[in-house]
Amino acid sequence: EVEGVIITLDREERKMSLGMKQLIPDPWTDIKGRYPINSKHKATVRNFTNFGIFVELEEGVDGLIHISDLSWSKKIKHPAEFTKIGEILEVMVMDVDEENRRLSLGHKQLEENPWDVFETVFGINSIQKGTVISVNDKGAVVSLAYGVEGFAPSRHMKKDDNSSIKVDDVLDFKVIEFSKENKKIILSHTFSWKDDKAEKVEKTESNESVTKKAAPKAKRTAPKKVVETNENNTTLGDIAGELGKLKTEMEKSEKKK
């Protein structure tokens, strides 16, 4: 025996349709009161689609987490990369459509938007250490700190030795573009070493210039004055002769006395 509620009755055709779920209270009654916007709940993963995850909050109440609301930092191509059927996820209610019985849910909203902080960490022209996780014709996807991913266009993949970066390379990358709104970080490995070389050359030239300016100037030696002896100048012999004469005259003067 089963219990049911009569839904329709056709006396002429002697048919009726029954419903079993009508035996229990409608779970969508007072749905906005039990699941207000921004409230947090636990839900069970029931199914995947290319655009999101269907979860069950309770029997008869399902919701959808859009793929863009799974993670702030990771770029997820398919929900199966993020979770699996039967797993329990924490969710936040984003919107309630009572008429169509739809709940829009989010998972990443349980945490603060880390891109508010990333804006200062991954500033333009900053050098970041990253690991290359995939490479294609357009460029390379690079794993950075805090689980953030950046993209290096193909023209920015050249190494110092003229080779190109490859998967699993751990290299320095220069941030050349940051978009908080689009959650996008554009990187350049080429600029990381080219700019470093240019900076070193500039510092070397600057140091050489300072050294030249600071070098002491050679002292100029004043020309030695050459003393020329005039032919008419008195010699030592002349002086000695004069003194001799003076001495003789003094002796004569003493005798007369």
C-alpha positions as CSV (number, residue, x, y, z in Angstrom):
1,E,0.0,0.0,0.0
2,V,1.1,3.5,-0.7
3,E,-0.4,6.8,0.4
4,G,-1.0,9.6,-2.1
5,V,-2.9,12.7,-2.6
6,I,-5.4,13.0,-5.5
7,I,-4.1,15.5,-7.9
8,T,-6.6,15.1,-10.8
9,L,-9.8,13.1,-11.3
10,D,-11.5,12.3,-14.6
11,R,-14.8,10.6,-13.9
12,E,-15.6,10.0,-17.6
13,E,-12.3,8.2,-18.2
14,R,-12.4,6.8,-14.7
15,K,-8.8,8.0,-14.2
16,M,-7.1,9.9,-11.4
17,S,-3.5,11.0,-10.8
18,L,-1.9,10.8,-7.4
19,G,1.0,12.6,-5.8
20,M,3.2,11.4,-2.9
21,K,5.3,14.5,-2.3
22,Q,2.1,16.4,-1.5
23,L,1.9,14.3,1.7
24,I,4.8,16.3,3.1
25,P,5.0,20.0,3.5
26,D,6.2,22.0,0.5
27,P,9.9,22.7,1.2
28,W,9.5,26.0,-0.8
29,T,7.1,27.4,1.7
30,D,8.7,30.3,3.4
31,I,11.9,29.6,1.3
32,K,13.1,33.2,1.7
33,G,12.8,33.0,5.4
34,R,14.8,29.8,5.7
35,Y,17.3,30.7,3.0
36,P,17.7,34.5,3.0
37,I,20.2,36.2,0.7
38,N,23.8,36.0,2.1
39,S,23.0,33.2,4.4
40,K,25.5,30.3,4.6
41,H,24.6,26.6,4.2
42,K,26.0,23.1,3.4
43,A,24.9,21.4,0.2
44,T,25.5,18.1,-1.5
45,V,26.8,18.0,-5.1
46,R,24.3,16.2,-7.3
47,N,25.2,17.0,-10.9
48,F,27.6,18.9,-13.2
49,T,27.0,21.0,-16.2
50,N,29.5,22.9,-18.3
51,F,28.3,26.1,-16.7
52,G,28.1,25.1,-13.0
53,I,27.2,22.6,-10.3
54,F,23.7,21.6,-9.1
55,V,23.6,21.0,-5.4
56,E,20.9,19.9,-2.9
57,L,20.4,21.8,0.3
58,E,17.5,19.6,1.5
59,E,15.1,17.3,-0.1
60,G,13.1,19.2,-2.7
61,V,15.4,22.3,-2.6
62,D,18.2,22.5,-5.1
63,G,20.4,25.3,-6.2
64,L,23.0,26.2,-8.8
65,I,26.6,27.4,-8.3
66,H,27.8,29.0,-11.4
67,I,31.3,28.0,-12.5
68,S,32.4,31.7,-12.1
69,D,31.4,31.6,-8.4
70,L,33.5,28.6,-7.5
71,S,36.9,30.3,-6.9
72,W,38.3,33.8,-6.8
73,S,41.7,32.8,-8.1
74,K,41.6,29.6,-10.1
75,K,40.4,29.5,-13.7
76,I,38.1,26.4,-13.8
77,K,37.2,25.0,-17.2
78,H,34.8,22.4,-15.9
79,P,33.3,21.9,-12.4
80,A,34.7,18.4,-12.3
81,E,38.1,20.0,-11.8
82,F,36.9,21.6,-8.6
83,T,34.7,18.9,-6.8
84,K,33.0,15.6,-7.3
85,I,29.5,14.1,-7.1
86,G,28.4,13.5,-3.5
87,E,30.8,15.9,-2.0
88,I,29.6,18.5,0.6
89,L,30.2,22.1,-0.2
90,E,29.6,25.2,1.8
91,V,27.5,27.7,-0.1
92,M,26.1,31.2,0.2
93,V,22.7,32.2,-1.1
94,M,23.0,34.9,-3.8
95,D,19.5,35.0,-5.1
96,V,16.1,33.4,-4.4
97,D,13.5,33.0,-7.3
98,E,10.5,31.7,-5.4
99,E,8.2,31.7,-8.4
100,N,10.5,29.5,-10.5
101,R,11.9,27.6,-7.5
102,R,15.5,28.5,-8.2
103,L,18.3,29.3,-5.8
104,S,21.4,31.0,-7.1
105,L,24.4,30.0,-4.9
106,G,28.0,31.0,-4.5
107,H,31.0,29.2,-3.0
108,K,33.9,31.8,-3.4
109,Q,31.7,34.4,-1.7
110,L,32.4,32.6,1.6
111,E,35.8,34.3,1.6
112,E,36.8,37.9,1.1
113,N,37.8,38.8,-2.4
114,P,41.6,38.2,-2.4
115,W,42.0,40.4,-5.5
116,D,41.7,43.4,-3.2
117,V,45.0,42.2,-1.7
118,F,46.5,40.9,-4.9
119,E,46.4,44.4,-6.4
120,T,49.2,45.4,-4.0
121,V,51.1,42.0,-4.1
122,F,51.2,41.8,-7.9
123,G,51.8,45.4,-8.7
124,I,52.7,46.5,-12.2
125,N,56.5,46.0,-12.9
126,S,56.9,43.8,-9.8
127,I,59.0,40.6,-10.3
128,Q,57.2,37.4,-9.3
129,K,58.5,33.8,-9.1
130,G,56.2,31.4,-11.1
131,T,55.9,27.9,-12.3
132,V,54.8,27.2,-15.9
133,I,51.9,24.8,-15.8
134,S,50.9,24.8,-19.5
135,V,52.0,26.1,-22.9
136,N,50.2,26.6,-26.2
137,D,50.5,28.7,-29.3
138,K,49.1,31.8,-27.6
139,G,51.3,31.7,-24.5
140,A,51.8,30.0,-21.2
141,V,49.8,29.7,-18.0
142,V,51.9,30.4,-14.9
143,S,51.1,29.5,-11.3
144,L,52.0,32.3,-8.9
145,A,51.9,32.7,-5.2
146,Y,48.6,32.2,-3.3
147,G,47.3,29.9,-6.0
148,V,46.9,32.7,-8.5
149,E,47.4,32.1,-12.2
150,G,48.9,34.5,-14.7
151,F,49.3,34.4,-18.4
152,A,52.5,35.1,-20.4
153,P,51.8,35.8,-24.1
154,S,54.1,34.0,-26.6
155,R,56.1,37.1,-27.4
156,H,57.0,37.3,-23.7
157,M,58.3,33.7,-23.3
158,K,61.8,34.2,-24.7
159,K,64.7,33.3,-22.3
160,D,68.1,34.9,-21.9
161,D,69.6,32.1,-24.1
162,N,67.0,32.7,-26.8
163,S,65.1,29.5,-26.0
164,S,61.5,29.5,-25.0
165,I,60.0,28.7,-21.6
166,K,58.5,25.2,-21.1
167,V,56.2,23.3,-18.7
168,D,57.6,23.0,-15.2
169,D,60.1,25.8,-15.6
170,V,60.4,27.9,-12.4
171,L,61.3,31.4,-13.5
172,D,61.0,35.1,-12.7
173,F,58.2,37.0,-14.4
174,K,57.5,40.7,-14.6
175,V,53.9,41.9,-14.1
176,I,53.0,44.0,-17.2
177,E,49.2,44.1,-16.7
178,F,46.9,43.7,-13.7
179,S,43.0,43.7,-13.9
180,K,41.2,43.3,-10.6
181,E,37.8,43.5,-12.4
182,N,38.7,40.7,-14.9
183,K,40.9,38.8,-12.5
184,K,43.7,38.8,-15.0
185,I,47.5,39.1,-14.6
186,I,49.6,39.4,-17.7
187,L,53.3,38.4,-17.3
188,S,56.6,38.7,-19.2
189,H,59.6,36.5,-18.6
190,T,61.5,38.3,-21.4
191,F,61.2,41.7,-19.7
192,S,62.3,40.2,-16.4
193,W,65.9,39.6,-17.7
194,K,66.1,42.3,-20.4
195,D,65.2,45.1,-17.9
196,D,67.6,43.6,-15.4
197,K,70.4,43.7,-17.9
198,A,69.6,47.3,-18.9
199,E,69.5,48.3,-15.2
200,K,72.9,46.8,-14.6
201,V,74.4,48.5,-17.6
202,E,73.0,51.8,-16.5
203,K,74.4,51.4,-12.9
204,T,77.8,50.5,-14.3
205,E,77.9,53.6,-16.5
206,S,76.7,55.7,-13.6
207,N,79.4,54.4,-11.3
208,E,82.1,54.9,-13.9
209,S,80.9,58.5,-14.4
210,V,81.0,59.2,-10.6
211,T,84.5,57.6,-10.4
212,K,85.8,59.9,-13.1
213,K,84.4,63.0,-11.4
214,A,85.8,62.0,-8.0
215,A,89.4,61.3,-9.3
216,P,92.0,63.9,-8.0
217,K,93.4,66.2,-10.5
218,A,97.2,66.0,-11.2
219,K,99.1,68.8,-9.4
220,R,100.8,71.2,-11.8
221,T,104.5,71.6,-10.9
222,A,105.6,75.2,-11.0
223,P,108.5,75.7,-13.3
224,K,111.7,76.1,-11.3
225,K,113.2,79.5,-11.5
226,V,116.6,79.5,-12.9
227,V,118.9,82.1,-11.3
228,E,121.2,83.5,-13.8
229,T,124.5,85.0,-12.5
230,N,125.3,88.3,-14.0
231,E,128.8,88.8,-15.1
232,N,129.0,92.1,-13.1
233,N,127.9,90.5,-9.9
234,T,130.5,90.6,-7.0
235,T,132.3,87.3,-6.4
236,L,133.5,85.8,-3.1
237,G,137.1,86.5,-4.2
238,D,136.3,90.2,-4.6
239,I,134.8,90.3,-1.1
240,A,137.8,88.6,0.4
241,G,140.1,91.1,-1.2
242,E,138.2,94.1,0.1
243,L,138.3,92.7,3.7
244,G,142.0,92.2,3.4
245,K,142.6,95.8,2.4
246,L,140.3,97.0,5.3
247,K,142.3,95.0,7.8
248,T,145.7,96.4,6.6
249,E,144.4,100.0,6.9
250,M,143.2,99.3,10.4
251,E,146.6,97.9,11.5
252,K,148.5,101.0,10.1
253,S,146.1,103.3,12.0
254,E,146.9,101.5,15.3
255,K,150.7,101.9,14.8
256,K,150.4,105.6,14.3
257,K,148.7,105.9,17.7
